[in-house]
Amino acid sequence: MTPPAPDVTVFYQTRVDAAESVEFVVTLPTFRRPEHLLKTLKTVISQEPGSPFAIVVMENDADGLDGAEAAKTFFAGHRINGLVVVAHQRGNCHAYNAGWSMALATYPNLNAIAVIDDDEIAAPDWLDSLISVHRQTRADLVGGPQLPDFEDQGRNDQKRHPVFMPHYDTTGPVPILYSSGNVLVTRPVLDAMPRPFLDPVFNFIGGGDSDFYRRCKEKDFTFAWAAEAWVAETIPARRTEMSWIKARSLRNGAISALLEHRAAPGLAGRVKAIAKSLALLAASPFRGVSLWRSTKLPSAGLYHFYVAWGRLMMEFGLVNEQYRNPEKN
């Protein structure tokens, strides 16, 4: 058993079942969203995977600790295997790494870790659906849709924008996953992948999950999609502003190019990535018109252009760190 990183401390713990009997762990990173964290926890404790499970909350605001305090109060009032840890280094990759390593250290016989974020609400059968698809497909990693729930209901048309749409529609094997906001990661993956699981270089730009999946695929781990295992992601009004959607689209492009460089380092790989970016830029007007027609959403027509432009910006080291200022994200 590998101990957790030294920059992770236990804040609070409750036990209902013996640690050795816990088969599944839900990890829940949090950063300055104590009110929504409680909403998320209410939907997680209602899950019934058919065997003992635990919840690990990873507080990533070591100065404020509002999320840790909220989770402590919540766990104290419920019969649940609960653990609250503090990831003292800020950044979403640090938070994920803290939770996953602590889960492995605390619950030695766990079969899989599920992940949900503190701005999401789990479907009633969320965890059971992820586990069921894993058992049906034997996939090593299973993802599910993050369905946008806009605070400004007048912007529901934005659900058709690629920034907010799930990557897949139907349950079954898929080539790869992209987001860690709704995923089941099985024990063989956790045992095989080197620590830290998510590379901290992606802490503030995002993409650490995509990089992790890329490396999992290189080790021949398999992926599946569970369409029924949805979570509803609360989307604040600022995320429906064109400036935010543009920034997210540019960032998506930058991450895609960065991952290609990591997969094929060296001059040849760089030339290939730049050539692809230029080809995508040239094709973006035609792809944009097609996307506009299919979504009936004019703003979606610029998505492919921004992705291509973001890829080219990355070649000059210009990557938007959207997670650096959480109040603007």
SERO-4910 file (N, C-alpha, C, O; in steps of 0.05 Angstrom, whole numbers):
BEGIN
 pado doro    nc1    nc2    nc3   cac1   cac2   cac3    cc1    cc2    cc3    oc1    oc2    oc3
  Met    A     17    -24      0      0      0      0     17     25      0     35     28     17
  Thr    A     13     43    -19     28     67    -21     15     89     -4     -9     94     -7
  Pro    A     30    102     14     18    122     31     11    147     15     23    151     -7
  Pro    A     -8    163     25    -15    188     11      8    208     12     27    205     27
  Ala    A      7    228     -5     28    248     -7     29    263     19      9    266     33
  Pro    A     53    273     27     56    287     52     41    314     54     37    324     76
  Asp    A     33    325     31     19    351     32    -11    347     34    -26    365     28
  Val    A    -20    323     42    -48    316     46    -52    309     75    -38    292     86
  Thr    A    -71    322     88    -77    316    116   -107    309    119   -124    318    104
  Val    A   -112    292    139   -139    284    145   -152    306    163   -140    314    183
  Phe    A   -175    315    155   -190    336    170   -211    323    187   -216    333    210
  Tyr    A   -225    303    177   -247    290    193   -253    263    180   -250    259    156
  Gln    A   -262    244    197   -269    218    187   -291    205    203   -292    208    228
  Thr    A   -310    192    189   -330    176    202   -330    148    191   -322    144    168
  Arg    A   -337    128    208   -336    100    199   -363     87    207   -373     90    229
  Val    A   -374     73    187   -397     56    192   -389     27    187   -397      9    203
  Asp    A   -374     22    167   -365     -5    160   -334     -6    164   -321     14    164
  Ala    A   -324    -30    168   -295    -34    169   -283    -25    143   -293    -29    122
  Ala    A   -260    -12    145   -246     -2    122   -241    -24    101   -242    -19     77
  Glu    A   -236    -48    111   -230    -70     92   -254    -79     76   -251    -92     56
  Ser    A   -278    -72     85   -303    -80     71   -312    -60     50   -330    -67     34
  Val    A   -300    -37     49   -308    -16     30   -298    -24      2   -274    -27     -2
  Glu    A   -316    -26    -17   -309    -35    -44   -307    -12    -64   -293    -13    -83
  Phe    A   -323     10    -58   -323     32    -76   -320     58    -61   -330     61    -38
  Val    A   -306     77    -73   -302    103    -60   -310    125    -80   -302    124   -103
  Val    A   -326    143    -71   -333    167    -87   -315    190    -78   -316    198    -55
  Thr    A   -299    201    -96   -282    223    -89   -294    249   -100   -305    250   -122
  Leu    A   -293    270    -83   -308    294    -89   -290    318    -83   -288    327    -59
  Pro    A   -276    329   -103   -259    353    -98   -277    378    -94   -298    381   -106
  Thr    A   -268    396    -76   -284    420    -72   -266    444    -68   -244    442    -57
  Phe    A   -276    467    -78   -261    492    -75   -281    515    -74   -292    524    -94
  Arg    A   -285    525    -50   -302    549    -45   -330    547    -56   -341    566    -67
  Arg    A   -342    523    -53   -370    520    -60   -384    504    -38   -397    483    -44
  Pro    A   -383    513    -13   -394    497      9   -424    492      6   -434    470     13
  Glu    A   -439    511     -4   -468    508     -6   -475    486    -27   -491    468    -22
  His    A   -462    487    -50   -468    467    -70   -456    440    -63   -467    420    -70
  Leu    A   -434    440    -48   -422    415    -39   -442    399    -23   -444    375    -26
  Leu    A   -458    412     -6   -478    399     10   -500    387     -8   -510    365     -3
  Lys    A   -507    401    -29   -527    391    -48   -516    365    -62   -530    346    -65
  Thr    A   -491    366    -69   -478    343    -82   -478    320    -63   -485    297    -71
  Leu    A   -469    324    -38   -467    303    -19   -494    289    -14   -495    265    -10
  Lys    A   -516    305    -14   -542    293     -9   -549    273    -31   -562    253    -25
  Thr    A   -541    278    -55   -547    259    -77   -527    236    -77   -534    214    -87
  Val    A   -504    239    -66   -484    217    -65   -491    197    -43   -489    173    -47
  Ile    A   -499    207    -19   -504    188      2   -529    171     -4   -533    150      9
  Ser    A   -546    179    -22   -569    163    -29   -563    141    -49   -581    125    -56
  Gln    A   -539    139    -59   -531    118    -78   -532     91    -65   -526     88    -41
  Glu    A   -539     71    -80   -540     43    -70   -525     24    -89   -538     11   -106
  Pro    A   -499     23    -87   -484      6   -106   -485    -24    -99   -474    -40   -114
  Gly    A   -498    -31    -77   -500    -59    -70   -478    -70    -52   -479    -93    -45
  Ser    A   -460    -53    -44   -438    -61    -26   -428    -35    -12   -434    -13    -21
  Pro    A   -414    -38     10   -405    -15     25   -388      4      8   -371     -4     -8
  Phe    A   -394     30     11   -378     50     -3   -372     73     15   -385     77     36
  Ala    A   -353     89      8   -344    112     24   -344    137      6   -343    135    -18
  Ile    A   -344    160     19   -341    186      5   -316    200     16   -313    203     40
  Val    A   -299    208     -2   -275    224      5   -278    252     -7   -279    255    -31
  Val    A   -280    272     10   -282    300      2   -253    311      3   -240    309     24
  Met    A   -245    324    -19   -218    336    -20   -220    366    -19   -228    378    -40
  Glu    A   -215    378      3   -215    407      5   -190    419     -7   -167    411      1
  Asn    A   -193    437    -26   -169    449    -39   -165    478    -32   -150    492    -45
  Asp    A   -180    487    -12   -175    515     -2   -165    512     27   -180    513     46
  Ala    A   -139    508     29   -127    503     55   -128    527     74   -125    524     98
  Asp    A   -133    550     63   -135    574     80   -163    578     91   -167    584    114
  Gly    A   -184    575     73   -211    580     82   -224    556     95   -237    559    116
  Leu    A   -221    532     84   -232    507     95   -263    507     97   -274    491    113
  Asp    A   -277    524     82   -306    524     84   -318    498     75   -337    488     87
  Gly    A   -307    487     54   -317    461     44   -312    439     64   -329    422     68
  Ala    A   -288    439     76   -282    418     96   -300    420    120   -310    399    129
  Glu    A   -306    444    129   -324    447    152   -352    438    144   -366    425    160
  Ala    A   -361    445    120   -388    437    111   -390    407    110   -410    395    118
  Ala    A   -370    394     98   -370    365     96   -369    351    123   -382    331    128
  Lys    A   -353    362    141   -351    352    168   -379    352    182   -387    332    193
  Thr    A   -392    374    181   -419    376    193   -438    357    180   -455    345    193
  Phe    A   -437    354    153   -454    336    139   -449    307    147   -468    292    154
  Phe    A   -424    299    147   -418    271    154   -425    265    183   -434    242    189
  Ala    A   -422    285    201   -429    280    229   -459    274    233   -466    262    253
  Gly    A   -475    283    214   -504    279    216   -515    256    200   -539    253    199
  His    A   -497    240    188   -507    218    172   -490    193    177   -466    195    185
  Arg    A   -502    170    173   -488    144    176   -475    138    149   -488    128    131
  Ile    A   -449    144    147   -435    141    122   -405    138    127   -395    149    147
  Asn    A   -392    123    111   -363    122    112   -353    147     99   -352    149     74
  Gly    A   -345    167    115   -337    192    104   -309    200    112   -300    194    134
  Leu    A   -295    214     94   -268    223     99   -265    250     86   -270    254     63
  Val    A   -255    269    101   -249    296     91   -219    300     93   -208    298    115
  Val    A   -207    306     71   -178    311     71   -173    339     59   -189    350     45
  Val    A   -150    350     66   -142    376     56   -118    372     38    -97    362     46
  Ala    A   -121    380     13    -98    381     -6    -86    409     -4    -97    428    -14
  His    A    -63    411      9    -52    437     15    -41    452     -9    -40    477     -9
  Gln    A    -34    438    -30    -25    451    -55    -49    456    -72    -65    438    -78
  Arg    A    -53    481    -80    -76    488    -96    -74    479   -124    -52    478   -136
  Gly    A    -97    471   -135    -98    461   -163   -114    436   -165   -113    419   -147
  Asn    A   -131    434   -186   -149    411   -187   -134    384   -189   -144    364   -179
  Cys    A   -111    384   -202    -96    359   -204    -87    350   -176    -88    327   -170
  His    A    -77    370   -160    -69    363   -133    -93    352   -117    -89    333   -101
  Ala    A   -116    364   -121   -140    354   -106   -147    326   -114   -152    309    -96
  Tyr    A   -148    320   -140   -154    293   -149   -133    273   -138   -140    252   -128
  Asn    A   -108    280   -141    -86    262   -132    -88    257   -102    -84    234    -93
  Ala    A    -96    277    -87    -98    274    -58   -121    254    -51   -117    236    -34
  Gly    A   -143    257    -64   -166    240    -59   -161    211    -67   -168    193    -52
  Trp    A   -150    207    -90   -145    180   -100   -125    166    -83   -128    142    -76
  Ser    A   -103    179    -76    -82    166    -60    -92    161    -32    -86    140    -21
  Met    A   -108    179    -21   -118    175      6   -139    153      6   -140    137     26
  Ala    A   -155    150    -14   -174    128    -16   -160    101    -16   -168     83     -3
  Leu    A   -139     99    -32   -124     75    -33   -111     68     -6   -109     45      2
  Ala    A   -101     89      8    -88     84     33   -107     77     55   -100     63     74
  Thr    A   -132     87     53   -152     83     75   -169     58     71   -176     45     91
  Tyr    A   -175     52     46   -193     30     40   -178     10     22   -180     11     -2
  Pro    A   -164     -9     34   -145    -26     19   -158    -45     -1   -144    -53    -19
  Asn    A   -183    -51      3   -196    -70    -15   -215    -58    -35   -233    -72    -45
  Leu    A   -213    -32    -39   -232    -20    -58   -228    -30    -86   -206    -37    -94
  Asn    A   -250    -32   -101   -250    -42   -128   -248    -19   -149   -237    -23   -170
  Ala    A   -259      4   -142   -259     26   -161   -265     52   -146   -276     53   -124
  Ile    A   -256     74   -159   -262    101   -149   -280    115   -169   -275    114   -193
  Ala    A   -301    127   -159   -318    144   -176   -313    173   -169   -305    180   -147
  Val    A   -316    191   -189   -311    219   -185   -335    235   -192   -348    231   -213
  Ile    A   -341    255   -175   -362    274   -181   -351    301   -170   -337    302   -150
  Asp    A   -359    323   -183   -349    349   -175   -369    363   -157   -392    355   -155
  Asp    A   -360    384   -143   -377    398   -123   -397    417   -135   -411    431   -121
  Asp    A   -399    418   -162   -420    434   -175   -439    416   -190   -452    425   -209
  Glu    A   -440    391   -182   -457    371   -196   -476    357   -177   -472    356   -153
  Ile    A   -498    347   -189   -519    332   -175   -520    304   -188   -523    302   -212
  Ala    A   -518    283   -172   -518    256   -183   -546    246   -188   -564    251   -172
  Ala    A   -549    231   -210   -574    217   -215   -579    196   -194   -560    187   -181
  Pro    A   -604    189   -189   -610    169   -167   -594    143   -170   -586    131   -150
  Asp    A   -590    133   -194   -576    108   -199   -548    113   -211   -537     96   -225
  Trp    A   -537    136   -205   -511    144   -217   -489    123   -213   -478    113   -232
  Leu    A   -483    118   -188   -461    100   -181   -466     72   -191   -449     58   -201
  Asp    A   -491     62   -187   -498     35   -195   -496     32   -226   -488     12   -236
  Ser    A   -503     53   -240   -502     53   -270   -473     51   -279   -466     36   -298
  Leu    A   -455     67   -267   -427     65   -274   -416     37   -269   -401     26   -286
  Ile    A   -422     26   -246   -412     -1   -239   -424    -22   -257   -410    -40   -266
  Ser    A   -449    -19   -264   -462    -39   -281   -450    -39   -309   -445    -61   -320
  Val    A   -444    -16   -320   -432    -15   -347   -403    -26   -345   -395    -39   -364
  His    A   -389    -20   -324   -363    -32   -321   -364    -63   -321   -348    -76   -335
  Arg    A   -383    -74   -307   -386   -103   -306   -395   -115   -332   -387   -137   -340
  Gln    A   -412   -100   -346   -422   -110   -372   -400   -109   -394   -398   -127   -410
  Thr    A   -385    -88   -394   -365    -84   -415   -337    -92   -408   -320    -96   -425
  Arg    A   -332    -96   -382   -305   -101   -371   -286    -78   -377   -262    -83   -377
  Ala    A   -296    -55   -382   -279    -32   -387   -265    -24   -361   -276    -27   -340
  Asp    A   -241    -13   -364   -225     -5   -341   -233     23   -331   -230     28   -307
  Leu    A   -244     39   -349   -253     66   -341   -280     71   -354   -284     65   -378
  Val    A   -299     81   -339   -326     86   -349   -334    115   -343   -332    124   -320
  Gly    A   -342    129   -364   -351    156   -360   -381    159   -364   -394    142   -376
  Gly    A   -391    182   -356   -420    188   -359   -424    217   -366   -405    233   -363
  Pro    A   -447    225   -376   -452    252   -385   -454    272   -362   -465    266   -340
  Gln    A   -444    296   -367   -448    318   -349   -467    337   -362   -460    353   -380
  Leu    A   -492    336   -354   -514    351   -367   -515    379   -355   -518    382   -331
  Pro    A   -513    400   -372   -513    427   -361   -541    435   -350   -561    430   -362
  Asp    A   -540    447   -326   -564    458   -313   -558    488   -309   -545    496   -290
  Phe    A   -569    505   -328   -562    533   -328   -578    548   -306   -602    545   -304
  Glu    A   -563    564   -291   -576    581   -271   -594    601   -285   -616    608   -276
  Asp    A   -585    611   -309   -602    628   -325   -617    611   -345   -606    604   -366
  Gln    A   -641    604   -339   -657    586   -356   -662    597   -383   -669    583   -402
  Gly    A   -659    623   -386   -663    636   -412   -640    629   -432   -643    635   -455
  Arg    A   -619    616   -422   -597    609   -439   -596    579   -445   -575    568   -452
  Asn    A   -618    565   -442   -619    536   -446   -611    528   -474   -604    505   -480
  Asp    A   -614    547   -493   -605    541   -520   -576    534   -522   -567    520   -541
  Gln    A   -560    544   -502   -531    538   -502   -525    509   -497   -502    500   -500
  Lys    A   -545    493   -489   -540    465   -485   -531    451   -511   -518    430   -511
  Arg    A   -537    464   -534   -529    452   -560   -501    460   -568   -491    451   -588
  His    A   -489    478   -552   -461    486   -559   -442    464   -552   -445    451   -531
  Pro    A   -422    458   -569   -403    437   -563   -389    439   -536   -381    418   -525
  Val    A   -386    463   -526   -373    466   -500   -388    452   -478   -377    443   -458
  Phe    A   -415    450   -481   -432    439   -460   -443    411   -466   -455    398   -449
  Met    A   -439    401   -490   -451    376   -498   -434    352   -489   -409    353   -490
  Pro    A   -447    330   -480   -432    305   -474   -417    295   -498   -425    300   -521
  His    A   -396    280   -493   -379    270   -515   -392    247   -530   -386    243   -554
  Tyr    A   -409    231   -516   -421    208   -529   -451    208   -522   -460    221   -504
  Asp    A   -466    192   -537   -495    190   -534   -505    163   -523   -524    162   -508
  Thr    A   -491    142   -530   -501    115   -523   -482    100   -506   -458    105   -505
  Thr    A   -494     81   -490   -479     65   -472   -463     44   -487   -473     32   -507
  Gly    A   -438     39   -479   -422     19   -491   -393     27   -492   -385     48   -483
  Pro    A   -376     10   -504   -347     16   -507   -343     41   -523   -357     46   -543
  Val    A   -323     57   -516   -316     81   -531   -285     82   -533   -271     68   -518
  Pro    A   -275     98   -552   -246     98   -556   -230    110   -532   -209     99   -525
  Ile    A   -241    131   -520   -227    144   -498   -247    163   -484   -268    168   -495
  Leu    A   -240    172   -460   -256    192   -446   -241    218   -445   -217    220   -453
  Tyr    A   -254    240   -436   -242    266   -436   -245    281   -410   -227    297   -403
  Ser    A   -266    276   -394   -271    291   -370   -270    273   -345   -278    250   -346
  Ser    A   -261    285   -324   -260    270   -298   -283    278   -280   -285    268   -257
  Gly    A   -301    295   -290   -323    304   -273   -344    283   -268   -362    287   -251
  Asn    A   -343    260   -282   -363    239   -279   -350    213   -290   -352    208   -314
  Val    A   -336    198   -274   -321    175   -284   -317    155   -262   -317    161   -238
  Leu    A   -314    130   -270   -307    108   -253   -280     97   -261   -276     90   -285
  Val    A   -261     97   -243   -234     87   -248   -229     62   -232   -230     63   -208
  Thr    A   -223     40   -245   -221     14   -231   -194     10   -218   -174     24   -225
  Arg    A   -192     -9   -200   -168    -13   -185   -143    -20   -202   -121    -10   -197
  Pro    A   -146    -37   -223   -123    -43   -240   -110    -17   -251    -85    -16   -254
  Val    A   -126      2   -258   -115     27   -269   -100     42   -247    -78     51   -252
  Leu    A   -112     44   -223   -100     58   -201    -73     45   -193    -54     59   -185
  Asp    A    -72     19   -194    -48      4   -187    -26      7   -208     -2      7   -201
  Ala    A    -34      9   -233    -14      9   -255     -3     37   -261     20     40   -269
  Met    A    -20     58   -258    -11     85   -266      8     97   -246      3     95   -221
  Pro    A     29    110   -255     48    123   -237     36    146   -222     17    159   -231
  Arg    A     47    152   -198     39    175   -183     57    199   -190     81    195   -197
  Pro    A     47    223   -190     19    230   -186      2    221   -210     11    221   -233
  Phe    A    -23    215   -204    -41    205   -225    -45    226   -247    -42    221   -270
  Leu    A    -52    250   -238    -56    273   -256    -32    292   -254    -23    299   -232
  Asp    A    -22    299   -277      2    316   -278     -4    345   -269    -21    357   -281
  Pro    A      8    355   -248      2    382   -238      7    404   -258     -2    426   -253
  Val    A     22    399   -280     26    420   -299     -1    429   -311     -3    451   -322
  Phe    A    -22    413   -308    -48    420   -319    -66    432   -297    -90    436   -302
  Asn    A    -56    438   -274    -72    448   -252    -91    470   -259   -114    469   -252
  Phe    A    -81    490   -273    -97    514   -277   -107    518   -306   -123    536   -312
  Ile    A    -98    501   -324   -109    503   -352   -129    481   -357   -144    482   -376
  Gly    A   -130    460   -340   -147    437   -345   -133    418   -364   -112    425   -375
  Gly    A   -145    395   -368   -133    376   -387   -117    354   -373   -108    335   -386
  Gly    A   -114    356   -347   -100    335   -333   -114    308   -335   -101    287   -336
  Asp    A   -141    309   -336   -156    284   -339   -152    273   -367   -148    249   -370
  Ser    A   -153    290   -388   -148    280   -415   -120    268   -418   -117    248   -432
  Asp    A   -101    281   -406    -74    270   -407    -72    243   -393    -59    225   -402
  Phe    A    -86    241   -370    -87    216   -355    -99    194   -372    -89    171   -373
  Tyr    A   -121    200   -386   -134    180   -403   -116    172   -427   -115    149   -435
  Arg    A   -102    192   -437    -83    186   -460    -62    166   -451    -56    147   -465
  Arg    A    -52    170   -427    -31    152   -416    -43    125   -409    -30    104   -412
  Cys    A    -68    124   -400    -82     99   -395    -85     83   -421    -81     59   -422
  Lys    A    -92     97   -442    -96     84   -468    -70     72   -478    -70     51   -490
  Glu    A    -48     86   -473    -22     76   -481    -15     50   -467      1     33   -477
  Lys    A    -27     46   -443    -23     21   -428    -44      0   -434    -46    -20   -421
  Asp    A    -60      6   -455    -81    -13   -465   -104    -16   -446   -118    -37   -447
  Phe    A   -109      3   -428   -134      2   -413   -157     10   -431   -153     25   -451
  Thr    A   -181      1   -425   -204      5   -442   -224     23   -429   -224     28   -405
  Phe    A   -242     34   -446   -261     55   -438   -289     48   -446   -293     34   -466
  Ala    A   -308     58   -431   -337     55   -438   -352     79   -429   -342     96   -413
  Trp    A   -377     81   -439   -394    104   -433   -420     93   -421   -431     73   -431
  Ala    A   -429    106   -400   -454     98   -387   -474    122   -389   -473    140   -373
  Ala    A   -491    121   -409   -509    143   -415   -528    149   -392   -537    171   -388
  Glu    A   -535    127   -377   -555    130   -355   -542    142   -330   -556    151   -312
  Ala    A   -515    141   -329   -501    151   -305   -496    181   -307   -472    189   -307
  Trp    A   -517    196   -309   -513    225   -313   -510    240   -287   -519    231   -266
  Val    A   -497    263   -289   -497    282   -268   -506    309   -280   -500    314   -303
  Ala    A   -520    325   -264   -528    352   -273   -508    372   -262   -504    374   -238
  Glu    A   -495    386   -281   -474    406   -273   -486    434   -273   -496    443   -293
  Thr    A   -485    447   -250   -495    474   -247   -477    493   -263   -454    495   -257
  Ile    A   -489    508   -281   -474    527   -298   -482    555   -290   -504    564   -296
  Pro    A   -464    570   -277   -470    597   -269   -474    615   -294   -464    608   -316
  Ala    A   -488    637   -291   -494    655   -313   -469    664   -328   -470    667   -352
  Arg    A   -447    669   -313   -423    679   -327   -412    660   -347   -398    668   -366
  Arg    A   -418    634   -344   -407    614   -363   -424    613   -389   -417    598   -407
  Thr    A   -445    628   -390   -460    629   -415   -453    654   -431   -464    659   -453
  Glu    A   -436    671   -420   -427    695   -434   -408    687   -456   -392    668   -453
  Met    A   -409    701   -478   -392    694   -502   -363    695   -495   -347    680   -507
  Ser    A   -354    713   -477   -326    715   -470   -316    689   -457   -294    680   -462
  Trp    A   -333    677   -439   -325    653   -426   -325    629   -445   -307    613   -445
  Ile    A   -346    628   -462   -347    606   -482   -324    607   -501   -312    587   -509
  Lys    A   -317    631   -510   -293    635   -527   -268    625   -513   -252    611   -525
  Ala    A   -264    634   -488   -240    626   -473   -239    596   -470   -217    584   -472
  Arg    A   -262    583   -464   -262    554   -461   -256    540   -487   -242    520   -488
  Ser    A   -266    551   -509   -260    539   -536   -231    541   -543   -219    522   -552
  Leu    A   -219    564   -538   -190    568   -543   -174    549   -526   -155    537   -535
  Arg    A   -182    546   -500   -168    528   -482   -170    499   -491   -151    485   -490
  Asn    A   -194    491   -501   -197    464   -511   -177    459   -534   -165    437   -535
  Gly    A   -174    478   -551   -155    475   -573   -127    473   -563   -111    456   -573
  Ala    A   -119    490   -544    -92    490   -534    -86    463   -521    -64    452   -524
  Ile    A   -105    452   -505   -101    427   -492    -97    404   -512    -80    387   -509
  Ser    A   -113    405   -533   -111    383   -553    -84    383   -566    -72    362   -571
  Ala    A    -73    407   -573    -46    409   -585    -25    400   -565     -6    386   -572
  Leu    A    -28    409   -540     -9    402   -519     -7    371   -515     14    360   -512
  Leu    A    -30    358   -516    -31    329   -512    -18    315   -536     -4    295   -533
  Glu    A    -21    327   -560     -8    315   -584     22    318   -582     37    299   -590
  His    A     32    340   -571     61    343   -567     71    323   -547     93    312   -551
  Arg    A     56    318   -526     64    298   -506     65    270   -518     82    254   -511
  Ala    A     46    264   -535     44    237   -547     66    233   -568     76    211   -571
  Ala    A     75    255   -581     95    253   -602    115    276   -598    115    295   -614
  Pro    A    132    274   -578    152    296   -573    173    296   -596    177    277   -610
  Gly    A    185    319   -598    206    321   -619    197    338   -642    173    346   -644
  Leu    A    215    344   -660    209    362   -682    188    351   -701    170    366   -709
  Ala    A    189    325   -707    170    314   -725    142    316   -714    123    322   -728
  Gly    A    139    310   -688    113    312   -675    102    341   -675     79    346   -679
  Arg    A    120    360   -671    112    388   -670    103    397   -698     83    411   -700
  Val    A    118    390   -718    110    397   -745     83    385   -752     66    398   -765
  Lys    A     79    360   -745     54    347   -750     31    361   -736      9    365   -748
  Ala    A     35    369   -711     14    383   -696      7    410   -708    -16    418   -710
  Ile    A     28    425   -717     24    451   -729      9    448   -755     -9    463   -762
  Ala    A     17    428   -771      3    423   -796    -27    417   -792    -44    426   -807
  Lys    A    -32    401   -771    -60    395   -765    -75    420   -757    -98    424   -765
  Ser    A    -62    437   -741    -75    461   -732    -82    479   -756   -104    491   -757
  Leu    A    -64    482   -774    -69    498   -798    -91    486   -815   -107    501   -826
  Ala    A    -92    460   -817   -113    447   -833   -140    451   -819   -160    457   -833
  Leu    A   -141    450   -792   -166    454   -778   -174    483   -781   -198    489   -783
  Leu    A   -155    502   -781   -162    530   -785   -174    535   -812   -194    549   -815
  Ala    A   -162    522   -832   -173    526   -860   -200    514   -863   -217    524   -878
  Ala    A   -206    492   -849   -232    479   -851   -253    491   -833   -276    485   -836
  Ser    A   -244    507   -814   -263    517   -793   -287    533   -804   -309    530   -793
  Pro    A   -284    549   -826   -308    562   -836   -330    543   -845   -353    547   -840
  Phe    A   -321    522   -859   -340    502   -870   -352    485   -847   -376    480   -847
  Arg    A   -335    477   -828   -345    462   -805   -363    479   -788   -382    469   -776
  Gly    A   -357    505   -786   -373    523   -770   -401    527   -781   -420    527   -766
  Val    A   -403    530   -807   -429    532   -820   -445    507   -816   -469    509   -810
  Ser    A   -433    484   -818   -447    459   -814   -457    456   -786   -479    447   -781
  Leu    A   -440    464   -766   -448    462   -738   -470    482   -732   -488    476   -717
  Trp    A   -468    506   -744   -489    526   -740   -516    515   -750   -537    518   -736
  Arg    A   -516    502   -773   -541    492   -784   -552    469   -767   -576    467   -763
  Ser    A   -534    451   -757   -544    428   -742   -553    435   -714   -572    423   -703
  Thr    A   -541    456   -702   -548    463   -675   -569    486   -674   -581    491   -653
  Lys    A   -572    501   -696   -588    525   -697   -578    546   -677   -594    562   -667
  Leu    A   -552    545   -672   -540    563   -652   -517    578   -666   -496    567   -670
  Pro    A   -521    604   -672   -501    619   -686   -474    619   -672   -453    617   -685
  Ser    A   -474    621   -645   -448    622   -630   -432    596   -634   -408    597   -632
  Ala    A   -446    574   -639   -431    549   -643   -415    549   -669   -396    533   -672
  Gly    A   -423    566   -687   -409    567   -713   -380    575   -710   -364    570   -728
  Leu    A   -372    588   -688   -345    597   -684   -328    577   -669   -304    581   -666
  Tyr    A   -340    556   -660   -326    537   -642   -301    526   -656   -279    526   -644
  His    A   -304    515   -679   -281    502   -693   -259    522   -699   -235    515   -698
  Phe    A   -266    547   -705   -246    568   -709   -230    573   -684   -205    574   -684
  Tyr    A   -244    576   -661   -231    581   -636   -213    558   -628   -191    562   -618
  Val    A   -222    534   -632   -205    510   -625   -180    510   -641   -158    506   -630
  Ala    A   -182    515   -668   -158    515   -685   -140    538   -677   -115    534   -676
  Trp    A   -151    561   -671   -135    584   -663   -121    579   -636    -98    587   -632
  Gly    A   -136    566   -617   -124    559   -592   -101    540   -594    -81    542   -579
  Arg    A   -102    522   -613    -80    503   -619    -55    519   -628    -33    513   -619
  Leu    A    -59    538   -645    -37    554   -655    -26    572   -634     -1    576   -632
  Met    A    -43    583   -616    -34    600   -594    -16    584   -576      4    595   -565
  Met    A    -22    558   -572     -6    542   -554     22    539   -564     41    536   -548
  Glu    A     26    539   -590     53    537   -601     71    560   -592     96    558   -593
  Phe    A     59    582   -584     74    605   -575     72    608   -544     79    629   -533
  Gly    A     63    587   -531     61    587   -502     38    603   -491     38    609   -467
  Leu    A     18    609   -507     -5    624   -498    -28    605   -492    -43    597   -510
  Val    A    -31    598   -467    -52    580   -458    -68    593   -436    -56    602   -416
  Asn    A    -94    594   -439   -111    608   -419   -114    591   -394   -124    568   -395
  Glu    A   -105    601   -371   -108    587   -346   -135    594   -333   -136    611   -315
  Gln    A   -156    582   -343   -183    589   -334   -187    583   -304   -204    595   -291
  Tyr    A   -172    564   -293   -176    556   -265   -158    573   -246   -160    569   -222
  Arg    A   -142    591   -257   -125    607   -240   -141    626   -223   -135    631   -199
  Asn    A   -163    638   -235   -180    656   -220   -208    644   -219   -225    649   -236
  Pro    A   -214    628   -198   -239    613   -197   -264    631   -197   -285    622   -206
  Glu    A   -261    655   -186   -285    672   -186   -293    681   -214   -315    691   -218
  Lys    A   -275    679   -233   -281    686   -261   -286    661   -278   -293    664   -302
  Asn    A   -283    638   -267   -286    613   -283   -315    603   -283   -321    583   -295
***
